[in-house]
Amino acid sequence: MLNFYPGPSKVYPEVRQYLTDAYDEGFLGTPHRGDQFVQLSRTVVSLLKQKINIPQDYHIYFASSATECWEILIQSLTVNKSSHIFNGSFGENWYNYAKKLRPKAESFRFDLNEQMPVEDLNISSDTELICFTQSETSNGTHVTATPILNLQNRYRDKLIAVDATSSMAGLNLKLIKADIWFASVQKCFGLPAGLAVMACSPRVIFRAKQKAERAHYNSLLAMYEKMLNYQTTHTPNVLNIYLLKRLLEERPVVKLLDEHLTARANDLYTFFSQFTEISPLVENEEVRSKTVITLQANERLVDDIKKKAMQQDIRLGNGYGPWQRNTFRIANFPAIQDEEYEELKRFFLQNYSWI
Ligand SMILES: *Cc1c(COP(=O)(O)O)cnc(C)c1O
């Protein structure tokens, strides 16, 4: 089966062996306050910094999902409100959660074909956290480095949090340009779901201490205190943390992965331009995601493509949210091999050369 679903997505084939090794090395029943776990956790933190370019002074935390990170950040870093800038479903869902916790949370929508409009934002002065999604998995848009830098320059006293679930560990993001970055591991990391990684600047910890919010098992302050000893507040997903260690040891640095994914994304967009009835959902090339390729066609054709692909053991991503019926998505994640994309292209050439 070829799996181009953008999450959960293809896991690295090496994971099969790592799972057995985890069992054999006794990680599955190891106490999470013991030495074996602490060593593992310490190694993973150092590998993450080294392999995905996380600044040395950033703190790293383990959570169970990106969704949990949304919640932790709102609970622990805001009293008044957060401000959410989005053009798709994941950014909007984060905002919807925030509103339930802090009813004054505010939102700024922008167009699919537009850069994040930093100059036009009118963020309230009592906002404590600015939130956006770097790669919007639902529609295949992304926010490039320039608007992120402008956002930081314009709102220097605000914390900025970035959901980078479908790009972190695949693209060479400039993490220094925001305070918080997080991702769950079932996208670009190429691992099974059930673990998220969150990186926080020293400023975040300073603010968390000021707020002193301790009402939740994963209050950021409690996570910080435990992580000083490379531990978690609760029994974590030790197996997935182990898989992450093994994977990161073998993985090229993110700069090389970024070059590879960028070239492959360009190649895919070019390839699909030959079909007159299929086009990228996002017309503005600058804001097209490199890791989630979203293609649109009429509903009947989308349906036909997905069904025919399934019959040939190719899993494409469904459309998401408002784009559910007229788009399909193709993950461009590091665990998927170049040959698999060649096979995908052959499928389109063989079945859809007439369109
Ligand atoms: C997949 C995804 C999520 C949700 O991840 P979970 O691990 O299911 O919580 C959140 N944000 C983005 C951008 C995603 O792609």
The ligand as an SDF file (V2000), in Angstrom:
LIG
                    3D

 15 15  0  0  0  0  0  0  0  0999 V2000
   -2.7630   16.9920   12.3180 C   0  0  0  0  0  0  0  0  0  0  0  0
   -2.7880   18.3680   12.8130 C   0  0  0  0  0  0  0  0  0  0  0  0
   -3.2510   18.6940   14.0930 C   0  0  0  0  0  0  0  0  0  0  0  0
   -3.8390   17.6740   15.0300 C   0  0  0  0  0  0  0  0  0  0  0  0
   -2.8740   16.7960   15.5100 O   0  0  0  0  0  0  0  0  0  0  0  0
   -3.2770   15.7930   16.6920 P   0  0  0  0  0  0  0  0  0  0  0  0
   -2.0110   15.0640   16.9670 O   0  0  0  0  0  0  0  0  0  0  0  0
   -4.3680   14.9300   16.1740 O   0  0  0  0  0  0  0  0  0  0  0  0
   -3.7330   16.6190   17.8380 O   0  0  0  0  0  0  0  0  0  0  0  0
   -3.1890   20.0060   14.5060 C   0  0  0  0  0  0  0  0  0  0  0  0
   -2.7010   20.9670   13.6920 N   0  0  0  0  0  0  0  0  0  0  0  0
   -2.2530   20.6950   12.4550 C   0  0  0  0  0  0  0  0  0  0  0  0
   -1.7150   21.8040   11.6150 C   0  0  0  0  0  0  0  0  0  0  0  0
   -2.2770   19.3880   11.9770 C   0  0  0  0  0  0  0  0  0  0  0  0
   -1.8170   19.1320   10.7440 O   0  0  0  0  0  0  0  0  0  0  0  0
  1  2  1  0
  2  3  1  0
  2 14  2  0
  3  4  1  0
  3 10  2  0
  4  5  1  0
  5  6  1  0
  6  7  2  0
  6  8  1  0
  6  9  1  0
 10 11  1  0
 11 12  2  0
 12 13  1  0
 12 14  1  0
 14 15  1  0
M  END
$$$$
